[in-house]
Structures are given as C-alpha cells and as structure tokens.
Amino acid sequence: MLMAVVFITVAQVFIMKLKQIYHLLQKGHNLQNHQNKLNLCLCNFQKQHIDTLLMILRINKKFGPPFCYFLMLNCPLNAVVVSTMILGRIPVKYLLYTVTLALQQLTCNLGKN
C-alpha cells in the first residue's frame, strides 16, 4: 500500500514538472511549426513515461513485496555494472557478458521503453 502511494505521488510530481517544462518551452518558441513539433514530442514523452509508471503500479499491485525486492536488488546492481563499464574496469573478455547483463537489467527495470 505504501509503495502504491509513493508511486502515485511520484507520478503526480512528474506530471506537474512536465507541465511546467511544457509551458517554459512553449514560451521560448514563437513559430507555430516548432510548437506543433514540440507539442507532439512532449505528448509522446508524457505517454511513454506515464505508461511506464502505470505498468509499475500494476506490477506492484499484483506482486507486492517481491516486486519491491526485485527492484531493490536489480537497480543498484545495474548501476554498479554500468558504472564499471563506463570507467573501463571490466576486462575485455568479460565485456560481452557484462553488456548483455546490463541490457537485460535495464529492460527489466524500465520495461519496453
């Protein structure tokens, strides 16, 4: 229940920030053509990320604590793996395995996006 409240709060803050960004960007572009492209890109951005948040809420409702444990393990592990890849601390012979693992974790953490 607490996770659902946290996710709903984060979603609402996220939407509020997107609205602020949209209004700031709208002020900066006076040409109608740019506004239409900007509006389309922003709508696509909002739809994709709101869909992701809704997917997280549905999974949380269905699985509850095991989903939370999965995220608590997978997100930091992905951050460590990607950081060590970027810093070049992984030997070349393990690089293919590491890239595959990082991509799998990223897909699990963020869904279809």
Chimera marker file (.cmm) of the C-alpha trace (Angstrom):
<marker_set name="trace">
<marker id="1" x="0.000" y="0.000" z="0.000" r="1" g="1" b="0" radius="0.5"/>
<marker id="2" x="2.810" y="2.371" z="0.894" r="1" g="1" b="0" radius="0.5"/>
<marker id="3" x="4.567" y="1.626" z="-2.416" r="1" g="1" b="0" radius="0.5"/>
<marker id="4" x="1.399" y="2.498" z="-4.333" r="1" g="1" b="0" radius="0.5"/>
<marker id="5" x="1.085" y="5.820" z="-2.502" r="1" g="1" b="0" radius="0.5"/>
<marker id="6" x="4.732" y="6.615" z="-3.200" r="1" g="1" b="0" radius="0.5"/>
<marker id="7" x="4.390" y="5.769" z="-6.883" r="1" g="1" b="0" radius="0.5"/>
<marker id="8" x="1.197" y="7.834" z="-7.243" r="1" g="1" b="0" radius="0.5"/>
<marker id="9" x="2.879" y="10.787" z="-5.542" r="1" g="1" b="0" radius="0.5"/>
<marker id="10" x="5.941" y="10.468" z="-7.776" r="1" g="1" b="0" radius="0.5"/>
<marker id="11" x="3.700" y="10.230" z="-10.852" r="1" g="1" b="0" radius="0.5"/>
<marker id="12" x="1.821" y="13.390" z="-9.892" r="1" g="1" b="0" radius="0.5"/>
<marker id="13" x="5.043" y="15.312" z="-9.203" r="1" g="1" b="0" radius="0.5"/>
<marker id="14" x="6.416" y="14.064" z="-12.517" r="1" g="1" b="0" radius="0.5"/>
<marker id="15" x="3.313" y="15.223" z="-14.416" r="1" g="1" b="0" radius="0.5"/>
<marker id="16" x="3.413" y="18.602" z="-12.664" r="1" g="1" b="0" radius="0.5"/>
<marker id="17" x="7.079" y="19.059" z="-13.627" r="1" g="1" b="0" radius="0.5"/>
<marker id="18" x="6.306" y="18.084" z="-17.236" r="1" g="1" b="0" radius="0.5"/>
<marker id="19" x="3.554" y="20.716" z="-17.356" r="1" g="1" b="0" radius="0.5"/>
<marker id="20" x="5.997" y="23.332" z="-16.057" r="1" g="1" b="0" radius="0.5"/>
<marker id="21" x="8.592" y="22.319" z="-18.654" r="1" g="1" b="0" radius="0.5"/>
<marker id="22" x="5.962" y="22.379" z="-21.384" r="1" g="1" b="0" radius="0.5"/>
<marker id="23" x="4.894" y="25.931" z="-20.503" r="1" g="1" b="0" radius="0.5"/>
<marker id="24" x="8.509" y="27.135" z="-20.333" r="1" g="1" b="0" radius="0.5"/>
<marker id="25" x="9.307" y="25.546" z="-23.678" r="1" g="1" b="0" radius="0.5"/>
<marker id="26" x="6.141" y="26.956" z="-25.203" r="1" g="1" b="0" radius="0.5"/>
<marker id="27" x="7.192" y="30.484" z="-24.196" r="1" g="1" b="0" radius="0.5"/>
<marker id="28" x="10.575" y="30.065" z="-25.862" r="1" g="1" b="0" radius="0.5"/>
<marker id="29" x="9.281" y="29.029" z="-29.311" r="1" g="1" b="0" radius="0.5"/>
<marker id="30" x="7.119" y="31.513" z="-31.176" r="1" g="1" b="0" radius="0.5"/>
<marker id="31" x="6.863" y="29.754" z="-34.519" r="1" g="1" b="0" radius="0.5"/>
<marker id="32" x="3.718" y="27.662" z="-34.940" r="1" g="1" b="0" radius="0.5"/>
<marker id="33" x="5.572" y="24.858" z="-36.731" r="1" g="1" b="0" radius="0.5"/>
<marker id="34" x="8.021" y="24.463" z="-33.853" r="1" g="1" b="0" radius="0.5"/>
<marker id="35" x="5.170" y="24.486" z="-31.337" r="1" g="1" b="0" radius="0.5"/>
<marker id="36" x="3.390" y="21.675" z="-33.165" r="1" g="1" b="0" radius="0.5"/>
<marker id="37" x="6.542" y="19.546" z="-33.267" r="1" g="1" b="0" radius="0.5"/>
<marker id="38" x="7.309" y="20.358" z="-29.645" r="1" g="1" b="0" radius="0.5"/>
<marker id="39" x="3.768" y="19.510" z="-28.580" r="1" g="1" b="0" radius="0.5"/>
<marker id="40" x="3.901" y="16.189" z="-30.439" r="1" g="1" b="0" radius="0.5"/>
<marker id="41" x="7.282" y="15.256" z="-28.934" r="1" g="1" b="0" radius="0.5"/>
<marker id="42" x="6.171" y="16.255" z="-25.442" r="1" g="1" b="0" radius="0.5"/>
<marker id="43" x="2.921" y="14.286" z="-25.747" r="1" g="1" b="0" radius="0.5"/>
<marker id="44" x="4.865" y="11.199" z="-26.859" r="1" g="1" b="0" radius="0.5"/>
<marker id="45" x="7.290" y="11.669" z="-23.973" r="1" g="1" b="0" radius="0.5"/>
<marker id="46" x="4.451" y="12.002" z="-21.449" r="1" g="1" b="0" radius="0.5"/>
<marker id="47" x="2.589" y="8.981" z="-22.839" r="1" g="1" b="0" radius="0.5"/>
<marker id="48" x="5.628" y="6.705" z="-22.721" r="1" g="1" b="0" radius="0.5"/>
<marker id="49" x="6.615" y="7.633" z="-19.182" r="1" g="1" b="0" radius="0.5"/>
<marker id="50" x="3.071" y="7.607" z="-17.807" r="1" g="1" b="0" radius="0.5"/>
<marker id="51" x="2.613" y="4.158" z="-19.392" r="1" g="1" b="0" radius="0.5"/>
<marker id="52" x="5.798" y="3.027" z="-17.643" r="1" g="1" b="0" radius="0.5"/>
<marker id="53" x="4.596" y="4.358" z="-14.276" r="1" g="1" b="0" radius="0.5"/>
<marker id="54" x="1.214" y="2.674" z="-14.748" r="1" g="1" b="0" radius="0.5"/>
<marker id="55" x="2.946" y="-0.592" z="-15.606" r="1" g="1" b="0" radius="0.5"/>
<marker id="56" x="5.000" y="-0.321" z="-12.400" r="1" g="1" b="0" radius="0.5"/>
<marker id="57" x="1.824" y="0.318" z="-10.382" r="1" g="1" b="0" radius="0.5"/>
<marker id="58" x="0.057" y="-2.696" z="-11.951" r="1" g="1" b="0" radius="0.5"/>
<marker id="59" x="3.030" y="-4.967" z="-11.240" r="1" g="1" b="0" radius="0.5"/>
<marker id="60" x="3.263" y="-3.620" z="-7.695" r="1" g="1" b="0" radius="0.5"/>
<marker id="61" x="-0.443" y="-4.317" z="-7.136" r="1" g="1" b="0" radius="0.5"/>
<marker id="62" x="-0.107" y="-7.860" z="-8.482" r="1" g="1" b="0" radius="0.5"/>
<marker id="63" x="3.173" y="-8.943" z="-6.859" r="1" g="1" b="0" radius="0.5"/>
<marker id="64" x="3.639" y="-6.532" z="-3.942" r="1" g="1" b="0" radius="0.5"/>
<marker id="65" x="6.773" y="-7.044" z="-1.803" r="1" g="1" b="0" radius="0.5"/>
<marker id="66" x="8.565" y="-9.471" z="-4.172" r="1" g="1" b="0" radius="0.5"/>
<marker id="67" x="8.482" y="-6.750" z="-6.847" r="1" g="1" b="0" radius="0.5"/>
<marker id="68" x="9.968" y="-4.273" z="-4.393" r="1" g="1" b="0" radius="0.5"/>
<marker id="69" x="12.736" y="-6.731" z="-3.504" r="1" g="1" b="0" radius="0.5"/>
<marker id="70" x="13.412" y="-7.316" z="-7.210" r="1" g="1" b="0" radius="0.5"/>
<marker id="71" x="13.838" y="-3.570" z="-7.799" r="1" g="1" b="0" radius="0.5"/>
<marker id="72" x="15.938" y="-3.126" z="-4.656" r="1" g="1" b="0" radius="0.5"/>
<marker id="73" x="18.352" y="-5.770" z="-5.954" r="1" g="1" b="0" radius="0.5"/>
<marker id="74" x="18.263" y="-5.116" z="-9.684" r="1" g="1" b="0" radius="0.5"/>
<marker id="75" x="18.501" y="-1.286" z="-9.812" r="1" g="1" b="0" radius="0.5"/>
<marker id="76" x="21.693" y="-0.896" z="-7.729" r="1" g="1" b="0" radius="0.5"/>
<marker id="77" x="23.270" y="-3.900" z="-9.446" r="1" g="1" b="0" radius="0.5"/>
<marker id="78" x="22.565" y="-2.327" z="-12.835" r="1" g="1" b="0" radius="0.5"/>
<marker id="79" x="24.042" y="0.988" z="-11.678" r="1" g="1" b="0" radius="0.5"/>
<marker id="80" x="27.238" y="-0.730" z="-10.497" r="1" g="1" b="0" radius="0.5"/>
<marker id="81" x="27.608" y="-2.750" z="-13.713" r="1" g="1" b="0" radius="0.5"/>
<marker id="82" x="27.067" y="0.271" z="-15.967" r="1" g="1" b="0" radius="0.5"/>
<marker id="83" x="29.424" y="2.424" z="-13.871" r="1" g="1" b="0" radius="0.5"/>
<marker id="84" x="32.220" y="-0.132" z="-14.032" r="1" g="1" b="0" radius="0.5"/>
<marker id="85" x="31.712" y="-0.469" z="-17.803" r="1" g="1" b="0" radius="0.5"/>
<marker id="86" x="31.910" y="3.303" z="-18.278" r="1" g="1" b="0" radius="0.5"/>
<marker id="87" x="35.022" y="3.580" z="-16.112" r="1" g="1" b="0" radius="0.5"/>
<marker id="88" x="36.681" y="0.749" z="-18.061" r="1" g="1" b="0" radius="0.5"/>
<marker id="89" x="37.293" y="-1.503" z="-15.064" r="1" g="1" b="0" radius="0.5"/>
<marker id="90" x="35.901" y="-4.622" z="-16.743" r="1" g="1" b="0" radius="0.5"/>
<marker id="91" x="38.354" y="-6.883" z="-18.603" r="1" g="1" b="0" radius="0.5"/>
<marker id="92" x="37.685" y="-7.213" z="-22.332" r="1" g="1" b="0" radius="0.5"/>
<marker id="93" x="36.982" y="-10.942" z="-22.083" r="1" g="1" b="0" radius="0.5"/>
<marker id="94" x="34.013" y="-10.262" z="-19.740" r="1" g="1" b="0" radius="0.5"/>
<marker id="95" x="32.711" y="-7.230" z="-21.629" r="1" g="1" b="0" radius="0.5"/>
<marker id="96" x="30.174" y="-9.102" z="-23.818" r="1" g="1" b="0" radius="0.5"/>
<marker id="97" x="28.695" y="-10.859" z="-20.784" r="1" g="1" b="0" radius="0.5"/>
<marker id="98" x="28.563" y="-7.597" z="-18.851" r="1" g="1" b="0" radius="0.5"/>
<marker id="99" x="26.880" y="-5.664" z="-21.672" r="1" g="1" b="0" radius="0.5"/>
<marker id="100" x="24.303" y="-8.443" z="-22.043" r="1" g="1" b="0" radius="0.5"/>
<marker id="101" x="23.627" y="-8.420" z="-18.293" r="1" g="1" b="0" radius="0.5"/>
<marker id="102" x="23.305" y="-4.628" z="-18.186" r="1" g="1" b="0" radius="0.5"/>
<marker id="103" x="20.877" y="-4.573" z="-21.119" r="1" g="1" b="0" radius="0.5"/>
<marker id="104" x="18.788" y="-7.346" z="-19.553" r="1" g="1" b="0" radius="0.5"/>
<marker id="105" x="18.620" y="-5.493" z="-16.265" r="1" g="1" b="0" radius="0.5"/>
<marker id="106" x="17.789" y="-2.225" z="-17.984" r="1" g="1" b="0" radius="0.5"/>
<marker id="107" x="14.954" y="-3.928" z="-19.854" r="1" g="1" b="0" radius="0.5"/>
<marker id="108" x="13.655" y="-5.468" z="-16.630" r="1" g="1" b="0" radius="0.5"/>
<marker id="109" x="13.882" y="-2.172" z="-14.752" r="1" g="1" b="0" radius="0.5"/>
<marker id="110" x="12.383" y="0.117" z="-17.363" r="1" g="1" b="0" radius="0.5"/>
<marker id="111" x="10.108" y="-2.152" z="-19.384" r="1" g="1" b="0" radius="0.5"/>
<marker id="112" x="9.542" y="-1.807" z="-23.103" r="1" g="1" b="0" radius="0.5"/>
<marker id="113" x="10.866" y="1.761" z="-23.423" r="1" g="1" b="0" radius="0.5"/>
<link id1="1" id2="2" r="1" g="1" b="0" radius="0.2"/>
<link id1="2" id2="3" r="1" g="1" b="0" radius="0.2"/>
<link id1="3" id2="4" r="1" g="1" b="0" radius="0.2"/>
<link id1="4" id2="5" r="1" g="1" b="0" radius="0.2"/>
<link id1="5" id2="6" r="1" g="1" b="0" radius="0.2"/>
<link id1="6" id2="7" r="1" g="1" b="0" radius="0.2"/>
<link id1="7" id2="8" r="1" g="1" b="0" radius="0.2"/>
<link id1="8" id2="9" r="1" g="1" b="0" radius="0.2"/>
<link id1="9" id2="10" r="1" g="1" b="0" radius="0.2"/>
<link id1="10" id2="11" r="1" g="1" b="0" radius="0.2"/>
<link id1="11" id2="12" r="1" g="1" b="0" radius="0.2"/>
<link id1="12" id2="13" r="1" g="1" b="0" radius="0.2"/>
<link id1="13" id2="14" r="1" g="1" b="0" radius="0.2"/>
<link id1="14" id2="15" r="1" g="1" b="0" radius="0.2"/>
<link id1="15" id2="16" r="1" g="1" b="0" radius="0.2"/>
<link id1="16" id2="17" r="1" g="1" b="0" radius="0.2"/>
<link id1="17" id2="18" r="1" g="1" b="0" radius="0.2"/>
<link id1="18" id2="19" r="1" g="1" b="0" radius="0.2"/>
<link id1="19" id2="20" r="1" g="1" b="0" radius="0.2"/>
<link id1="20" id2="21" r="1" g="1" b="0" radius="0.2"/>
<link id1="21" id2="22" r="1" g="1" b="0" radius="0.2"/>
<link id1="22" id2="23" r="1" g="1" b="0" radius="0.2"/>
<link id1="23" id2="24" r="1" g="1" b="0" radius="0.2"/>
<link id1="24" id2="25" r="1" g="1" b="0" radius="0.2"/>
<link id1="25" id2="26" r="1" g="1" b="0" radius="0.2"/>
<link id1="26" id2="27" r="1" g="1" b="0" radius="0.2"/>
<link id1="27" id2="28" r="1" g="1" b="0" radius="0.2"/>
<link id1="28" id2="29" r="1" g="1" b="0" radius="0.2"/>
<link id1="29" id2="30" r="1" g="1" b="0" radius="0.2"/>
<link id1="30" id2="31" r="1" g="1" b="0" radius="0.2"/>
<link id1="31" id2="32" r="1" g="1" b="0" radius="0.2"/>
<link id1="32" id2="33" r="1" g="1" b="0" radius="0.2"/>
<link id1="33" id2="34" r="1" g="1" b="0" radius="0.2"/>
<link id1="34" id2="35" r="1" g="1" b="0" radius="0.2"/>
<link id1="35" id2="36" r="1" g="1" b="0" radius="0.2"/>
<link id1="36" id2="37" r="1" g="1" b="0" radius="0.2"/>
<link id1="37" id2="38" r="1" g="1" b="0" radius="0.2"/>
<link id1="38" id2="39" r="1" g="1" b="0" radius="0.2"/>
<link id1="39" id2="40" r="1" g="1" b="0" radius="0.2"/>
<link id1="40" id2="41" r="1" g="1" b="0" radius="0.2"/>
<link id1="41" id2="42" r="1" g="1" b="0" radius="0.2"/>
<link id1="42" id2="43" r="1" g="1" b="0" radius="0.2"/>
<link id1="43" id2="44" r="1" g="1" b="0" radius="0.2"/>
<link id1="44" id2="45" r="1" g="1" b="0" radius="0.2"/>
<link id1="45" id2="46" r="1" g="1" b="0" radius="0.2"/>
<link id1="46" id2="47" r="1" g="1" b="0" radius="0.2"/>
<link id1="47" id2="48" r="1" g="1" b="0" radius="0.2"/>
<link id1="48" id2="49" r="1" g="1" b="0" radius="0.2"/>
<link id1="49" id2="50" r="1" g="1" b="0" radius="0.2"/>
<link id1="50" id2="51" r="1" g="1" b="0" radius="0.2"/>
<link id1="51" id2="52" r="1" g="1" b="0" radius="0.2"/>
<link id1="52" id2="53" r="1" g="1" b="0" radius="0.2"/>
<link id1="53" id2="54" r="1" g="1" b="0" radius="0.2"/>
<link id1="54" id2="55" r="1" g="1" b="0" radius="0.2"/>
<link id1="55" id2="56" r="1" g="1" b="0" radius="0.2"/>
<link id1="56" id2="57" r="1" g="1" b="0" radius="0.2"/>
<link id1="57" id2="58" r="1" g="1" b="0" radius="0.2"/>
<link id1="58" id2="59" r="1" g="1" b="0" radius="0.2"/>
<link id1="59" id2="60" r="1" g="1" b="0" radius="0.2"/>
<link id1="60" id2="61" r="1" g="1" b="0" radius="0.2"/>
<link id1="61" id2="62" r="1" g="1" b="0" radius="0.2"/>
<link id1="62" id2="63" r="1" g="1" b="0" radius="0.2"/>
<link id1="63" id2="64" r="1" g="1" b="0" radius="0.2"/>
<link id1="64" id2="65" r="1" g="1" b="0" radius="0.2"/>
<link id1="65" id2="66" r="1" g="1" b="0" radius="0.2"/>
<link id1="66" id2="67" r="1" g="1" b="0" radius="0.2"/>
<link id1="67" id2="68" r="1" g="1" b="0" radius="0.2"/>
<link id1="68" id2="69" r="1" g="1" b="0" radius="0.2"/>
<link id1="69" id2="70" r="1" g="1" b="0" radius="0.2"/>
<link id1="70" id2="71" r="1" g="1" b="0" radius="0.2"/>
<link id1="71" id2="72" r="1" g="1" b="0" radius="0.2"/>
<link id1="72" id2="73" r="1" g="1" b="0" radius="0.2"/>
<link id1="73" id2="74" r="1" g="1" b="0" radius="0.2"/>
<link id1="74" id2="75" r="1" g="1" b="0" radius="0.2"/>
<link id1="75" id2="76" r="1" g="1" b="0" radius="0.2"/>
<link id1="76" id2="77" r="1" g="1" b="0" radius="0.2"/>
<link id1="77" id2="78" r="1" g="1" b="0" radius="0.2"/>
<link id1="78" id2="79" r="1" g="1" b="0" radius="0.2"/>
<link id1="79" id2="80" r="1" g="1" b="0" radius="0.2"/>
<link id1="80" id2="81" r="1" g="1" b="0" radius="0.2"/>
<link id1="81" id2="82" r="1" g="1" b="0" radius="0.2"/>
<link id1="82" id2="83" r="1" g="1" b="0" radius="0.2"/>
<link id1="83" id2="84" r="1" g="1" b="0" radius="0.2"/>
<link id1="84" id2="85" r="1" g="1" b="0" radius="0.2"/>
<link id1="85" id2="86" r="1" g="1" b="0" radius="0.2"/>
<link id1="86" id2="87" r="1" g="1" b="0" radius="0.2"/>
<link id1="87" id2="88" r="1" g="1" b="0" radius="0.2"/>
<link id1="88" id2="89" r="1" g="1" b="0" radius="0.2"/>
<link id1="89" id2="90" r="1" g="1" b="0" radius="0.2"/>
<link id1="90" id2="91" r="1" g="1" b="0" radius="0.2"/>
<link id1="91" id2="92" r="1" g="1" b="0" radius="0.2"/>
<link id1="92" id2="93" r="1" g="1" b="0" radius="0.2"/>
<link id1="93" id2="94" r="1" g="1" b="0" radius="0.2"/>
<link id1="94" id2="95" r="1" g="1" b="0" radius="0.2"/>
<link id1="95" id2="96" r="1" g="1" b="0" radius="0.2"/>
<link id1="96" id2="97" r="1" g="1" b="0" radius="0.2"/>
<link id1="97" id2="98" r="1" g="1" b="0" radius="0.2"/>
<link id1="98" id2="99" r="1" g="1" b="0" radius="0.2"/>
<link id1="99" id2="100" r="1" g="1" b="0" radius="0.2"/>
<link id1="100" id2="101" r="1" g="1" b="0" radius="0.2"/>
<link id1="101" id2="102" r="1" g="1" b="0" radius="0.2"/>
<link id1="102" id2="103" r="1" g="1" b="0" radius="0.2"/>
<link id1="103" id2="104" r="1" g="1" b="0" radius="0.2"/>
<link id1="104" id2="105" r="1" g="1" b="0" radius="0.2"/>
<link id1="105" id2="106" r="1" g="1" b="0" radius="0.2"/>
<link id1="106" id2="107" r="1" g="1" b="0" radius="0.2"/>
<link id1="107" id2="108" r="1" g="1" b="0" radius="0.2"/>
<link id1="108" id2="109" r="1" g="1" b="0" radius="0.2"/>
<link id1="109" id2="110" r="1" g="1" b="0" radius="0.2"/>
<link id1="110" id2="111" r="1" g="1" b="0" radius="0.2"/>
<link id1="111" id2="112" r="1" g="1" b="0" radius="0.2"/>
<link id1="112" id2="113" r="1" g="1" b="0" radius="0.2"/>
</marker_set>
